[in-house]
Amino acid sequence: MILRDSVRPVSTPVPPSLSDGLRFAFGTLTVLPSRVTRWDREAARAGMLCAPVAGAVVGLCAAALGGLLILLGSGPLLAAVASAAVPAALTRGLHLDGLADTADGLGSAKPAPVALDIMKQSDIGPFGVIVLLFTLLAQVAVLAQLYAAGWASGMAAALVASIAARLALTFASRRGVPAARPEGLGAAVAGVVPVRAAVMAGVAVTVVCAAPGLVLGGVTGAVHGAVAVVAALGVAEVLLRHCVRRFGGVTGDVFGAVAEAGATAALVVLALGR
C-alpha cells in the first residue's frame, strides 16, 4: 500500500466527494499521479469503495501491454510475464511485499506481537520467498494459458483479476474487521466500509466482470467471469479471517496479501475449463 505525504486532515465531518474517494483509492493503492487531499475515516470509506476502479485502471494497463506484445508477435509466456509485472510496477511491488511479509508472520508460529514485528522487518524470510515464488508462478502460468487460447482471453483475465483483487480490499475494509495496529494504512481503513455498501459494490463489480466473458463466450463465459470474482472474494475472506485471528486484526501487509490472493484465485478459476 502506498501512503502519501502532505495530506491535510479534515476536522469537520464533511461528506467526501467522488473525487475524494478516487484520489484516496489511486493515491494509496497505486503509484499513478493522485494527490490525496483528505485522510480521514469518511474519505477512507469512499476510497475503499472506489478501490475496484483503481483495479480496473491497473488491469487495463496490464491487459494492454500483454495484448500489445501478442499483436507484435511475442509468445504467450512473455505476454503473461508482462501482464503480471504491470500490477507490481504500478504498486511499487507493495502488494507482493505485503503477501511475503504476511506469509512470514503467519509461518513464524510466534505470538501476535512478535509476528507483527517480524512482518515489519525489511527482509523477507523463507516463508515469504516460497509463497511469493509460487504465487507469481501461478499467475504467470494461468495468464500464459489464457493468452495461448487467444489474446482477448488473456487480456480479459488480466483485467478481471485486477478488479477482483481490489474488490477484495473493499470487503477487507468492512465494518467489524479490526486493525492489528493503531497506526498505518490498516488502522486508517479498517472497518470503514458499511457491510451493505460492500455487498452492493460486490454485486456491481461482479456484473462488470461478467461482461468480458459474455462477449467472448456468451452466457457460459459471463457465468465463468462472475464465478471468478466470487472465488476471489472467498479465498481472500478465508485469508482475512485467518489473519484477524492470528494477528488480532489487519495491517497494510494483510491488505496486500488479500489482494494478491484474490487476484490469483480469480485467474485460476478463469483458467479452469479452458
C-alpha positions as CSV (number, residue, x, y, z in Angstrom):
1,M,0.0,0.0,0.0
2,I,1.3,3.5,-0.9
3,L,1.0,6.3,1.5
4,R,1.3,10.0,0.5
5,D,2.9,12.8,2.4
6,S,1.5,16.3,2.8
7,V,-2.1,15.1,3.4
8,R,-4.3,17.7,5.1
9,P,-6.6,16.3,7.8
10,V,-10.2,17.3,7.7
11,S,-11.5,18.5,11.1
12,T,-15.2,18.7,10.2
13,P,-17.3,15.7,9.1
14,V,-17.8,17.0,5.5
15,P,-19.1,14.2,3.3
16,P,-16.4,13.1,0.8
17,S,-17.0,13.7,-2.8
18,L,-16.4,11.1,-5.6
19,S,-13.2,12.9,-6.3
20,D,-12.0,12.5,-2.7
21,G,-12.7,8.8,-3.0
22,L,-10.9,8.3,-6.2
23,R,-7.9,10.3,-5.0
24,F,-7.7,8.2,-1.9
25,A,-8.0,5.0,-3.9
26,F,-5.5,5.9,-6.5
27,G,-3.2,7.6,-4.0
28,T,-3.0,4.7,-1.6
29,L,-3.3,1.7,-4.0
30,T,-1.3,2.8,-7.0
31,V,1.7,5.0,-8.0
32,L,-0.4,6.8,-10.6
33,P,-0.5,10.5,-10.1
34,S,-3.1,11.3,-7.5
35,R,-2.8,13.8,-4.6
36,V,-4.7,12.6,-1.5
37,T,-6.3,15.7,-0.1
38,R,-8.3,14.1,2.7
39,W,-7.1,11.5,5.2
40,D,-10.0,10.8,7.5
41,R,-12.4,7.9,8.0
42,E,-15.0,9.3,5.6
43,A,-12.5,9.7,2.8
44,A,-11.1,6.2,3.6
45,R,-14.6,4.8,3.3
46,A,-15.1,6.4,-0.1
47,G,-11.7,5.4,-1.2
48,M,-12.0,1.8,-0.4
49,L,-15.4,1.7,-2.2
50,C,-13.6,3.1,-5.2
51,A,-10.8,0.5,-4.9
52,P,-12.2,-1.6,-7.8
53,V,-12.0,1.5,-10.1
54,A,-8.2,1.7,-9.3
55,G,-8.1,-2.0,-10.0
56,A,-9.7,-1.5,-13.4
57,V,-7.1,1.1,-14.5
58,V,-4.3,-1.2,-13.3
59,G,-5.9,-4.1,-15.1
60,L,-6.4,-2.2,-18.3
61,C,-2.7,-1.3,-18.3
62,A,-1.7,-4.9,-17.7
63,A,-4.0,-6.2,-20.4
64,A,-2.9,-3.5,-22.9
65,L,0.8,-4.4,-22.5
66,G,0.1,-8.1,-22.8
67,G,-2.2,-7.8,-25.8
68,L,0.3,-5.4,-27.5
69,L,3.1,-8.0,-27.1
70,I,0.9,-10.7,-28.6
71,L,0.0,-8.5,-31.5
72,L,3.7,-7.7,-32.1
73,G,4.4,-11.4,-32.4
74,S,5.6,-12.4,-28.9
75,G,4.7,-15.7,-27.4
76,P,2.0,-16.1,-24.7
77,L,4.6,-16.6,-21.9
78,L,6.2,-13.2,-22.5
79,A,2.8,-11.6,-22.6
80,A,1.9,-13.3,-19.4
81,V,5.0,-12.1,-17.6
82,A,4.3,-8.5,-18.8
83,S,0.7,-8.7,-17.6
84,A,1.9,-9.9,-14.2
85,A,4.6,-7.3,-14.0
86,V,2.5,-4.3,-14.6
87,P,0.4,-4.5,-11.4
88,A,3.6,-5.0,-9.5
89,A,5.1,-1.9,-11.1
90,L,2.0,0.2,-10.6
91,T,2.0,-0.6,-6.9
92,R,5.8,-0.5,-6.4
93,G,5.5,-4.2,-5.5
94,L,3.9,-3.3,-2.2
95,H,1.1,-5.8,-2.6
96,L,3.6,-8.6,-3.3
97,D,5.7,-7.3,-0.4
98,G,2.6,-7.5,1.8
99,L,2.0,-11.0,0.7
100,A,5.6,-12.0,1.6
101,D,5.5,-10.3,4.9
102,T,2.2,-11.8,5.8
103,A,3.5,-15.3,4.9
104,D,6.5,-14.7,7.2
105,G,4.2,-13.6,10.0
106,L,1.9,-16.5,9.7
107,G,4.6,-19.0,9.2
108,S,6.6,-17.8,12.2
109,A,4.1,-19.5,14.7
110,K,5.0,-16.7,17.1
111,P,2.6,-14.8,19.3
112,A,0.8,-11.9,17.6
113,P,3.0,-9.1,18.8
114,V,6.2,-10.9,17.7
115,A,4.6,-12.0,14.4
116,L,3.7,-8.3,13.7
117,D,7.3,-7.3,14.4
118,I,8.5,-9.9,12.0
119,M,6.2,-8.5,9.3
120,K,7.6,-5.0,9.9
121,Q,11.2,-6.1,9.2
122,S,12.6,-5.1,5.8
123,D,14.0,-8.5,4.9
124,I,11.9,-11.5,3.5
125,G,12.1,-14.8,5.2
126,P,11.8,-18.3,3.8
127,F,8.0,-18.5,4.1
128,G,7.7,-15.2,2.2
129,V,10.0,-16.3,-0.6
130,I,8.2,-19.6,-1.1
131,V,4.7,-18.0,-1.1
132,L,5.8,-15.1,-3.3
133,L,7.5,-17.5,-5.8
134,F,4.6,-19.9,-6.2
135,T,2.0,-17.1,-6.3
136,L,3.8,-15.4,-9.2
137,L,4.4,-18.7,-11.0
138,A,0.7,-19.5,-10.7
139,Q,-0.3,-16.1,-12.1
140,V,2.1,-16.3,-15.0
141,A,1.1,-19.9,-15.8
142,V,-2.6,-19.0,-15.9
143,L,-2.1,-15.9,-18.0
144,A,0.2,-17.8,-20.4
145,Q,-2.5,-20.5,-20.8
146,L,-5.2,-17.9,-21.5
147,Y,-3.0,-15.8,-23.9
148,A,-2.3,-19.1,-25.7
149,A,-6.1,-19.5,-26.1
150,G,-6.4,-16.1,-27.6
151,W,-5.1,-12.5,-27.0
152,A,-8.6,-11.4,-25.9
153,S,-8.9,-14.1,-23.3
154,G,-5.6,-13.2,-21.7
155,M,-6.4,-9.5,-21.7
156,A,-9.8,-10.1,-20.2
157,A,-8.3,-12.3,-17.4
158,A,-5.7,-9.6,-16.5
159,L,-8.5,-7.1,-16.2
160,V,-10.9,-9.2,-14.2
161,A,-8.2,-10.4,-11.8
162,S,-7.1,-6.9,-11.1
163,I,-10.6,-5.6,-10.4
164,A,-11.5,-8.6,-8.2
165,A,-8.3,-8.2,-6.2
166,R,-9.2,-4.6,-5.3
167,L,-12.8,-5.6,-4.6
168,A,-11.4,-7.9,-2.0
169,L,-9.8,-4.9,-0.4
170,T,-13.3,-3.2,-0.2
171,F,-14.6,-6.2,1.7
172,A,-11.5,-6.4,3.9
173,S,-12.3,-2.8,5.0
174,R,-15.8,-3.6,6.0
175,R,-17.2,-2.8,9.5
176,G,-16.3,-5.4,12.1
177,V,-12.8,-6.0,10.8
178,P,-10.4,-4.6,13.4
179,A,-6.9,-3.1,12.9
180,A,-4.0,-5.0,14.3
181,R,-2.0,-1.8,15.0
182,P,-3.1,1.7,16.0
183,E,-1.1,3.2,13.1
184,G,-0.6,2.7,9.4
185,L,-3.0,2.1,6.5
186,G,-4.6,-0.8,8.1
187,A,-5.7,1.4,11.0
188,A,-6.8,4.1,8.6
189,V,-9.2,1.9,6.6
190,A,-10.1,-1.0,8.9
191,G,-13.9,-1.1,9.5
192,V,-14.7,2.0,7.4
193,V,-17.0,0.4,4.8
194,P,-20.6,-0.5,5.7
195,V,-21.3,-4.1,5.0
196,R,-24.3,-3.2,2.9
197,A,-22.2,-0.9,0.8
198,A,-19.5,-3.6,0.3
199,V,-22.2,-6.1,-0.8
200,M,-23.6,-3.5,-3.3
201,A,-20.1,-2.9,-4.6
202,G,-19.6,-6.6,-4.9
203,V,-22.7,-7.1,-7.0
204,A,-21.8,-4.2,-9.3
205,V,-18.3,-5.4,-9.8
206,T,-19.4,-9.0,-10.4
207,V,-21.7,-7.8,-13.2
208,V,-19.0,-5.7,-14.7
209,C,-16.5,-8.6,-14.6
210,A,-19.1,-10.9,-16.3
211,A,-19.3,-8.6,-19.3
212,P,-15.9,-9.6,-20.9
213,G,-16.9,-13.3,-20.6
214,L,-20.3,-12.6,-22.1
215,V,-18.6,-11.0,-25.2
216,L,-16.1,-13.8,-25.5
217,G,-18.1,-16.8,-24.5
218,G,-21.7,-16.0,-24.3
219,V,-23.7,-16.8,-21.1
220,T,-21.2,-19.5,-20.1
221,G,-18.4,-17.0,-20.3
222,A,-20.3,-14.5,-18.3
223,V,-21.0,-17.1,-15.5
224,H,-17.3,-18.0,-15.6
225,G,-16.3,-14.4,-15.1
226,A,-18.8,-14.0,-12.2
227,V,-17.7,-17.2,-10.5
228,A,-14.1,-15.9,-10.7
229,V,-15.0,-12.8,-8.8
230,V,-16.9,-14.8,-6.2
231,A,-13.9,-17.2,-5.8
232,A,-11.5,-14.3,-5.4
233,L,-13.7,-12.9,-2.6
234,G,-14.0,-16.4,-1.0
235,V,-10.2,-17.0,-0.9
236,A,-9.5,-13.5,0.2
237,E,-12.1,-13.9,3.0
238,V,-10.5,-17.1,4.3
239,L,-7.1,-15.4,4.4
240,L,-8.5,-12.3,6.0
241,R,-10.2,-14.2,8.8
242,H,-7.1,-16.3,9.5
243,C,-5.0,-13.1,9.7
244,V,-7.6,-11.4,12.1
245,R,-7.5,-14.5,14.3
246,R,-3.7,-14.7,14.1
247,F,-2.7,-11.1,14.4
248,G,-5.8,-9.6,16.1
249,G,-6.7,-7.5,13.1
250,V,-5.5,-6.3,9.7
251,T,-2.4,-4.3,8.6
252,G,-1.3,-2.9,5.4
253,D,0.6,-6.1,4.7
254,V,-2.5,-8.1,5.2
255,F,-4.3,-5.9,2.7
256,G,-1.5,-6.6,0.2
257,A,-1.8,-10.4,0.8
258,V,-5.6,-10.3,0.4
259,A,-5.3,-8.5,-2.9
260,E,-2.7,-11.0,-4.3
261,A,-4.7,-14.0,-3.0
262,G,-7.8,-12.6,-4.7
263,A,-6.1,-12.0,-8.0
264,T,-4.6,-15.4,-8.1
265,A,-7.8,-17.2,-7.2
266,A,-9.7,-15.3,-9.9
267,L,-7.1,-16.2,-12.5
268,V,-7.1,-19.9,-11.6
269,V,-10.9,-20.0,-11.9
270,L,-10.7,-18.3,-15.3
271,A,-8.2,-20.9,-16.5
272,L,-10.3,-23.9,-15.4
273,G,-12.3,-25.5,-18.2
274,R,-10.3,-23.8,-20.9
